[in-house]
């Protein structure tokens, strides 16, 4: 396996309200291969070589930081600093024009017993 990607480095914003286990495991390798901006309202940071860290305001209730974090990511995209965002769950609901990949986890949904399905 190669140490470097064959193509150009992507400029990625990884967006989450606070540090996830997935971020701690994935971001060190991803940030070695691409230019990652970590956007969070949390205090903890994964051990990764980020090009920048953008902190939003942490709110008392879950997901309310998404408004501010989405604004930060919109600004990064408009300023030409990122190519796309990788967004944890619904935290990026306020993104505008920013290409994104939605990452889903089960821990929060399992905790609040939220489940959605489509039945024909």
Secondary structure, DSSP 8 states (H G I E B T S, - for coil): --SS-SS---EEEEEESS--HHHHHHHHHHHHHSEEEEEESSS---SS--SEEEE----SSTTTTHHHHHHHHHHHHHTTS-SEEEEETTTTTT--S--EEEE--SHHHHHTT-------
